[in-house]
Structure formats: structure tokens, C-alpha cells
Amino acid sequence: VTIMGLVAFGGWQLVVHDALRDSVNDDEVQQAIDKHTAVPHPASASKTDVAQVKAEVKEVQKKVNAIDTAQQLMKKDVTHTRDKVDDIARDVRGIRRRQR
């Protein structure tokens, strides 16, 4: 099951391996697992489910964009800091030459 497949079928549910499901004896635990891992049939995805998934995807995309923006700012800061270090090193070399 792909992530896009999960999105298409109504959300970011986890798929629990059959062996794990078989190893659980407690009915309540099994029901909880089924509730959170059930992947609905494609035809059963309602417009509300699709709208909810689209909203979740938009929120994730906003977070990704914010991270990208932060990374770009960090790259600029690193470049600026490297330039400062280069300037300081150049000044130190000049001072050493004059002291000889």
C-alpha cells in the first residue's frame, strides 16, 4: 500500500501486518487496532473523507514550505558567516605579513 494509495482511500491509516493482528488476543485491543488501521474500499471514501485528506495534505505542505523557507534562511546565514570568516582570515594574514 502506497502513501498516495492511502490518501486516495481516505486518510493516513497504518496497515498492521496480519501476523500482528493474529497475535492479539484481547478483543478490545483488536477493535482499537482495526479502528485505526482499517483501509476503506475506494468506493466507500466519502466526499467528506476526501476533503479532510486534502485539508491534511495542505497542512503538511504548509509545514514543508515553512521548513524549506527556514532551510533557505539557514543557508544564507551559513554563507554570510563563511564570508565573515574569510574576511577575518584575510585580515589576519595581512596583519601577519605586516608584522614580519
VMD Tcl script that builds the backbone (N, CA, C; Angstrom):
set m [mol new atoms 300]
animate dup $m
set s [atomselect $m all]
$s set {name element resname resid chain x y z} {
  {N N VAL 1 A 0.862 -1.180 0.000}
  {CA C VAL 1 A 0.000 0.000 0.000}
  {C C VAL 1 A 0.895 1.226 0.000}
  {N N THR 2 A 0.684 2.106 -0.941}
  {CA C THR 2 A 1.500 3.315 -1.022}
  {C C THR 2 A 0.844 4.440 -0.242}
  {N N ILE 3 A 1.627 5.473 0.056}
  {CA C ILE 3 A 1.069 6.631 0.758}
  {C C ILE 3 A -0.017 7.276 -0.086}
  {N N MET 4 A 0.246 7.415 -1.380}
  {CA C MET 4 A -0.774 8.011 -2.248}
  {C C MET 4 A -2.020 7.135 -2.275}
  {N N GLY 5 A -1.831 5.836 -2.201}
  {CA C GLY 5 A -2.972 4.929 -2.145}
  {C C GLY 5 A -3.786 5.153 -0.884}
  {N N LEU 6 A -3.079 5.361 0.220}
  {CA C LEU 6 A -3.789 5.630 1.469}
  {C C LEU 6 A -4.537 6.949 1.396}
  {N N VAL 7 A -3.892 7.964 0.797}
  {CA C VAL 7 A -4.561 9.254 0.649}
  {C C VAL 7 A -5.802 9.081 -0.206}
  {N N ALA 8 A -5.666 8.351 -1.292}
  {CA C ALA 8 A -6.797 8.145 -2.186}
  {C C ALA 8 A -7.923 7.386 -1.501}
  {N N PHE 9 A -7.610 6.571 -0.534}
  {CA C PHE 9 A -8.634 5.767 0.126}
  {C C PHE 9 A -9.081 6.351 1.452}
  {N N GLY 10 A -8.806 7.605 1.691}
  {CA C GLY 10 A -9.438 8.249 2.836}
  {C C GLY 10 A -8.575 8.546 4.041}
  {N N GLY 11 A -7.294 8.608 3.933}
  {CA C GLY 11 A -6.512 9.065 5.074}
  {C C GLY 11 A -5.191 8.362 5.254}
  {N N TRP 12 A -4.481 8.823 6.280}
  {CA C TRP 12 A -3.136 8.318 6.575}
  {C C TRP 12 A -3.237 7.203 7.599}
  {N N GLN 13 A -3.905 6.096 7.248}
  {CA C GLN 13 A -4.002 4.980 8.185}
  {C C GLN 13 A -2.785 4.072 8.046}
  {N N LEU 14 A -2.479 3.438 9.150}
  {CA C LEU 14 A -1.391 2.459 9.132}
  {C C LEU 14 A -1.970 1.091 8.828}
  {N N VAL 15 A -1.204 0.292 8.139}
  {CA C VAL 15 A -1.647 -1.071 7.851}
  {C C VAL 15 A -0.834 -2.010 8.726}
  {N N VAL 16 A -1.515 -2.711 9.600}
  {CA C VAL 16 A -0.837 -3.624 10.524}
  {C C VAL 16 A -0.732 -4.991 9.870}
  {N N HIS 17 A 0.430 -5.571 9.947}
  {CA C HIS 17 A 0.681 -6.879 9.349}
  {C C HIS 17 A -0.249 -7.922 9.958}
  {N N ASP 18 A -0.720 -8.856 9.140}
  {CA C ASP 18 A -1.663 -9.882 9.595}
  {C C ASP 18 A -1.134 -10.664 10.791}
  {N N ALA 19 A 0.154 -10.911 10.825}
  {CA C ALA 19 A 0.725 -11.673 11.939}
  {C C ALA 19 A 0.523 -10.929 13.251}
  {N N LEU 20 A 0.664 -9.615 13.216}
  {CA C LEU 20 A 0.455 -8.818 14.422}
  {C C LEU 20 A -1.003 -8.894 14.849}
  {N N ARG 21 A -1.901 -8.784 13.894}
  {CA C ARG 21 A -3.328 -8.866 14.211}
  {C C ARG 21 A -3.661 -10.226 14.827}
  {N N ASP 22 A -3.086 -11.294 14.273}
  {CA C ASP 22 A -3.369 -12.642 14.768}
  {C C ASP 22 A -2.822 -12.861 16.173}
  {N N SER 23 A -1.749 -12.144 16.522}
  {CA C SER 23 A -1.123 -12.366 17.819}
  {C C SER 23 A -1.860 -11.648 18.950}
  {N N VAL 24 A -2.798 -10.771 18.627}
  {CA C VAL 24 A -3.535 -10.037 19.653}
  {C C VAL 24 A -4.761 -10.843 20.056}
  {N N ASN 25 A -4.879 -11.147 21.348}
  {CA C ASN 25 A -5.993 -11.960 21.831}
  {C C ASN 25 A -7.129 -11.121 22.386}
  {N N ASP 26 A -6.821 -9.986 22.971}
  {CA C ASP 26 A -7.824 -9.165 23.620}
  {C C ASP 26 A -8.716 -8.497 22.567}
  {N N ASP 27 A -10.024 -8.732 22.649}
  {CA C ASP 27 A -10.959 -8.194 21.659}
  {C C ASP 27 A -10.956 -6.672 21.621}
  {N N GLU 28 A -10.854 -6.019 22.790}
  {CA C GLU 28 A -10.846 -4.553 22.823}
  {C C GLU 28 A -9.631 -4.005 22.088}
  {N N VAL 29 A -8.490 -4.623 22.345}
  {CA C VAL 29 A -7.262 -4.192 21.673}
  {C C VAL 29 A -7.403 -4.411 20.172}
  {N N GLN 30 A -7.958 -5.550 19.791}
  {CA C GLN 30 A -8.155 -5.850 18.375}
  {C C GLN 30 A -9.075 -4.816 17.728}
  {N N GLN 31 A -10.144 -4.444 18.418}
  {CA C GLN 31 A -11.068 -3.445 17.877}
  {C C GLN 31 A -10.375 -2.100 17.706}
  {N N ALA 32 A -9.538 -1.737 18.686}
  {CA C ALA 32 A -8.803 -0.472 18.597}
  {C C ALA 32 A -7.847 -0.495 17.408}
  {N N ILE 33 A -7.167 -1.628 17.227}
  {CA C ILE 33 A -6.255 -1.752 16.084}
  {C C ILE 33 A -7.038 -1.635 14.787}
  {N N ASP 34 A -8.152 -2.352 14.696}
  {CA C ASP 34 A -8.961 -2.314 13.475}
  {C C ASP 34 A -9.491 -0.911 13.192}
  {N N LYS 35 A -9.895 -0.216 14.253}
  {CA C LYS 35 A -10.443 1.139 14.084}
  {C C LYS 35 A -9.411 2.076 13.456}
  {N N HIS 36 A -8.166 1.949 13.896}
  {CA C HIS 36 A -7.131 2.876 13.442}
  {C C HIS 36 A -6.346 2.388 12.236}
  {N N THR 37 A -6.570 1.157 11.816}
  {CA C THR 37 A -5.788 0.637 10.696}
  {C C THR 37 A -6.633 0.234 9.512}
  {N N ALA 38 A -7.928 0.318 9.645}
  {CA C ALA 38 A -8.801 -0.105 8.547}
  {C C ALA 38 A -8.597 0.801 7.345}
  {N N VAL 39 A -8.392 0.198 6.202}
  {CA C VAL 39 A -8.277 0.951 4.954}
  {C C VAL 39 A -9.575 0.717 4.198}
  {N N PRO 40 A -10.402 1.764 4.066}
  {CA C PRO 40 A -11.691 1.565 3.412}
  {C C PRO 40 A -11.543 1.245 1.935}
  {N N HIS 41 A -12.537 0.591 1.400}
  {CA C HIS 41 A -12.583 0.312 -0.032}
  {C C HIS 41 A -12.674 1.649 -0.760}
  {N N PRO 42 A -12.028 1.780 -1.943}
  {CA C PRO 42 A -12.034 3.068 -2.643}
  {C C PRO 42 A -13.441 3.640 -2.845}
  {N N ALA 43 A -14.397 2.800 -3.108}
  {CA C ALA 43 A -15.752 3.284 -3.368}
  {C C ALA 43 A -16.403 3.832 -2.107}
  {N N SER 44 A -15.882 3.457 -0.931}
  {CA C SER 44 A -16.512 3.893 0.313}
  {C C SER 44 A -15.981 5.234 0.812}
  {N N ALA 45 A -14.992 5.797 0.152}
  {CA C ALA 45 A -14.458 7.089 0.573}
  {C C ALA 45 A -15.469 8.176 0.227}
  {N N SER 46 A -15.929 8.871 1.250}
  {CA C SER 46 A -16.941 9.904 1.020}
  {C C SER 46 A -16.271 11.213 0.628}
  {N N LYS 47 A -17.092 12.159 0.183}
  {CA C LYS 47 A -16.562 13.483 -0.166}
  {C C LYS 47 A -15.960 14.141 1.063}
  {N N THR 48 A -16.549 13.889 2.224}
  {CA C THR 48 A -16.014 14.439 3.469}
  {C C THR 48 A -14.624 13.883 3.735}
  {N N ASP 49 A -14.447 12.565 3.535}
  {CA C ASP 49 A -13.133 11.946 3.727}
  {C C ASP 49 A -12.106 12.571 2.792}
  {N N VAL 50 A -12.493 12.726 1.536}
  {CA C VAL 50 A -11.584 13.296 0.536}
  {C C VAL 50 A -11.236 14.730 0.912}
  {N N ALA 51 A -12.234 15.507 1.319}
  {CA C ALA 51 A -11.983 16.895 1.713}
  {C C ALA 51 A -11.064 16.958 2.928}
  {N N GLN 52 A -11.267 16.044 3.874}
  {CA C GLN 52 A -10.426 16.017 5.068}
  {C C GLN 52 A -8.986 15.680 4.705}
  {N N VAL 53 A -8.814 14.711 3.837}
  {CA C VAL 53 A -7.465 14.327 3.416}
  {C C VAL 53 A -6.796 15.477 2.677}
  {N N LYS 54 A -7.548 16.139 1.796}
  {CA C LYS 54 A -6.985 17.287 1.075}
  {C C LYS 54 A -6.551 18.372 2.054}
  {N N ALA 55 A -7.364 18.613 3.087}
  {CA C ALA 55 A -7.011 19.608 4.099}
  {C C ALA 55 A -5.748 19.191 4.850}
  {N N GLU 56 A -5.646 17.899 5.187}
  {CA C GLU 56 A -4.452 17.396 5.873}
  {C C GLU 56 A -3.220 17.539 4.984}
  {N N VAL 57 A -3.377 17.239 3.709}
  {CA C VAL 57 A -2.261 17.363 2.764}
  {C C VAL 57 A -1.829 18.824 2.669}
  {N N LYS 58 A -2.799 19.749 2.636}
  {CA C LYS 58 A -2.466 21.179 2.588}
  {C C LYS 58 A -1.680 21.597 3.819}
  {N N GLU 59 A -2.096 21.113 4.990}
  {CA C GLU 59 A -1.395 21.445 6.228}
  {C C GLU 59 A 0.039 20.917 6.197}
  {N N VAL 60 A 0.205 19.687 5.738}
  {CA C VAL 60 A 1.546 19.105 5.634}
  {C C VAL 60 A 2.383 19.915 4.648}
  {N N GLN 61 A 1.776 20.309 3.527}
  {CA C GLN 61 A 2.502 21.095 2.527}
  {C C GLN 61 A 2.933 22.443 3.108}
  {N N LYS 62 A 2.072 23.063 3.923}
  {CA C LYS 62 A 2.441 24.329 4.571}
  {C C LYS 62 A 3.664 24.127 5.460}
  {N N LYS 63 A 3.668 23.014 6.209}
  {CA C LYS 63 A 4.801 22.731 7.089}
  {C C LYS 63 A 6.070 22.494 6.277}
  {N N VAL 64 A 5.940 21.771 5.170}
  {CA C VAL 64 A 7.094 21.512 4.297}
  {C C VAL 64 A 7.625 22.829 3.743}
  {N N ASN 65 A 6.722 23.702 3.308}
  {CA C ASN 65 A 7.136 25.003 2.773}
  {C C ASN 65 A 7.836 25.835 3.842}
  {N N ALA 66 A 7.322 25.788 5.072}
  {CA C ALA 66 A 7.958 26.526 6.163}
  {C C ALA 66 A 9.361 25.989 6.433}
  {N N ILE 67 A 9.508 24.674 6.386}
  {CA C ILE 67 A 10.828 24.060 6.584}
  {C C ILE 67 A 11.773 24.468 5.455}
  {N N ASP 68 A 11.269 24.454 4.209}
  {CA C ASP 68 A 12.092 24.865 3.071}
  {C C ASP 68 A 12.557 26.306 3.233}
  {N N THR 69 A 11.642 27.182 3.663}
  {CA C THR 69 A 11.988 28.585 3.868}
  {C C THR 69 A 13.054 28.715 4.950}
  {N N ALA 70 A 12.876 27.987 6.041}
  {CA C ALA 70 A 13.856 28.031 7.135}
  {C C ALA 70 A 15.216 27.532 6.656}
  {N N GLN 71 A 15.222 26.474 5.838}
  {CA C GLN 71 A 16.487 25.950 5.314}
  {C C GLN 71 A 17.172 26.979 4.422}
  {N N GLN 72 A 16.392 27.679 3.600}
  {CA C GLN 72 A 16.981 28.700 2.733}
  {C C GLN 72 A 17.608 29.816 3.571}
  {N N LEU 73 A 16.905 30.231 4.631}
  {CA C LEU 73 A 17.454 31.265 5.511}
  {C C LEU 73 A 18.730 30.783 6.188}
  {N N MET 74 A 18.744 29.515 6.613}
  {CA C MET 74 A 19.942 28.960 7.252}
  {C C MET 74 A 21.105 28.931 6.267}
  {N N LYS 75 A 20.821 28.561 5.013}
  {CA C LYS 75 A 21.881 28.532 4.000}
  {C C LYS 75 A 22.460 29.925 3.798}
  {N N LYS 76 A 21.578 30.946 3.774}
  {CA C LYS 76 A 22.057 32.329 3.634}
  {C C LYS 76 A 22.914 32.712 4.833}
  {N N ASP 77 A 22.467 32.329 6.043}
  {CA C ASP 77 A 23.235 32.627 7.251}
  {C C ASP 77 A 24.602 31.955 7.209}
  {N N VAL 78 A 24.645 30.704 6.768}
  {CA C VAL 78 A 25.913 29.974 6.679}
  {C C VAL 78 A 26.838 30.660 5.681}
  {N N THR 79 A 26.292 31.032 4.532}
  {CA C THR 79 A 27.097 31.719 3.517}
  {C C THR 79 A 27.634 33.034 4.064}
  {N N HIS 80 A 26.772 33.786 4.744}
  {CA C HIS 80 A 27.181 35.067 5.323}
  {C C HIS 80 A 28.279 34.858 6.370}
  {N N THR 81 A 28.123 33.831 7.204}
  {CA C THR 81 A 29.122 33.533 8.233}
  {C C THR 81 A 30.439 33.110 7.593}
  {N N ARG 82 A 30.374 32.295 6.540}
  {CA C ARG 82 A 31.605 31.895 5.843}
  {C C ARG 82 A 32.311 33.115 5.262}
  {N N ASP 83 A 31.537 34.035 4.695}
  {CA C ASP 83 A 32.135 35.258 4.152}
  {C C ASP 83 A 32.839 36.051 5.252}
  {N N LYS 84 A 32.208 36.140 6.426}
  {CA C LYS 84 A 32.831 36.848 7.549}
  {C C LYS 84 A 34.129 36.165 7.962}
  {N N VAL 85 A 34.100 34.836 8.046}
  {CA C VAL 85 A 35.297 34.081 8.428}
  {C C VAL 85 A 36.405 34.320 7.404}
  {N N ASP 86 A 36.047 34.302 6.116}
  {CA C ASP 86 A 37.046 34.565 5.071}
  {C C ASP 86 A 37.634 35.964 5.222}
  {N N ASP 87 A 36.783 36.951 5.519}
  {CA C ASP 87 A 37.265 38.326 5.709}
  {C C ASP 87 A 38.214 38.412 6.896}
  {N N ILE 88 A 37.853 37.758 7.996}
  {CA C ILE 88 A 38.708 37.773 9.190}
  {C C ILE 88 A 40.039 37.094 8.891}
  {N N ALA 89 A 40.000 35.949 8.199}
  {CA C ALA 89 A 41.237 35.234 7.857}
  {C C ALA 89 A 42.122 36.105 6.971}
  {N N ARG 90 A 41.514 36.810 6.021}
  {CA C ARG 90 A 42.268 37.697 5.136}
  {C C ARG 90 A 42.935 38.807 5.951}
  {N N ASP 91 A 42.193 39.393 6.899}
  {CA C ASP 91 A 42.753 40.447 7.748}
  {C C ASP 91 A 43.906 39.919 8.597}
  {N N VAL 92 A 43.744 38.711 9.156}
  {CA C VAL 92 A 44.796 38.118 9.988}
  {C C VAL 92 A 46.048 37.876 9.153}
  {N N ARG 93 A 45.882 37.374 7.918}
  {CA C ARG 93 A 47.052 37.161 7.046}
  {C C ARG 93 A 47.750 38.488 6.754}
  {N N GLY 94 A 46.968 39.537 6.546}
  {CA C GLY 94 A 47.555 40.858 6.296}
  {C C GLY 94 A 48.324 41.364 7.498}
  {N N ILE 95 A 47.777 41.165 8.694}
  {CA C ILE 95 A 48.458 41.595 9.923}
  {C C ILE 95 A 49.761 40.827 10.091}
  {N N ARG 96 A 49.734 39.520 9.836}
  {CA C ARG 96 A 50.951 38.703 9.973}
  {C C ARG 96 A 52.022 39.172 8.992}
  {N N ARG 97 A 51.606 39.498 7.754}
  {CA C ARG 97 A 52.587 39.969 6.758}
  {C C ARG 97 A 53.240 41.269 7.219}
  {N N ARG 98 A 52.425 42.166 7.756}
  {CA C ARG 98 A 52.965 43.456 8.204}
  {C C ARG 98 A 53.889 43.295 9.410}
  {N N GLN 99 A 53.652 42.275 10.229}
  {CA C GLN 99 A 54.470 42.078 11.433}
  {C C GLN 99 A 55.817 41.449 11.115}
  {N N ARG 100 A 55.984 40.895 9.935}
  {CA C ARG 100 A 57.256 40.240 9.597}
  {C C ARG 100 A 58.338 41.224 9.341}
}
mol reanalyze $m
mol bondsrecalc $m
mol representation Tube
mol addrep $m
